[in-house]
Amino acid sequence: FLPVVEGSGIGAKEKQQSDKILKRLLEKNSHDILNVDK
C-alpha cells in the first residue's frame, strides 16, 4: 500500500511541527493551571 500524497514528506514535517507546538501549548496551559491551583 502506497499513499498517493503529493509532498507527503513536507506534510509529515508540518504535522510534526504543529504537534510540537500543540504539545508546548498544552504543557504551558497545564503549568498555568497548576500555578493557579497553588
C-alpha positions in Angstrom: 0.0 0.0 0.0 1.4 3.3 -1.1 -0.3 6.5 0.0 -0.6 8.8 -3.1 0.0 12.1 -1.5 2.0 14.9 -3.2 4.7 16.3 -1.0 3.9 13.7 1.8 7.4 14.4 3.3 6.6 18.1 3.7 3.2 17.2 5.1 4.7 14.9 7.7 7.2 17.6 8.7 4.4 20.2 9.1 2.4 17.8 11.2 5.4 17.1 13.4 5.9 20.9 13.8 2.3 21.5 14.7 2.3 18.6 17.1 5.3 20.1 18.8 3.6 23.5 19.1 0.4 21.9 20.4 2.4 19.9 23.0 4.2 23.1 24.1 0.8 24.9 24.4 -0.7 22.0 26.4 2.4 22.0 28.7 2.2 25.7 29.2 -1.6 25.6 29.9 -1.3 22.7 32.4 1.6 24.6 34.1 -0.6 27.7 34.4 -3.5 25.7 35.8 -1.1 24.1 38.3 0.1 27.5 39.4 -3.5 28.7 39.8 -4.3 25.7 41.9 -1.5 26.6 44.3 
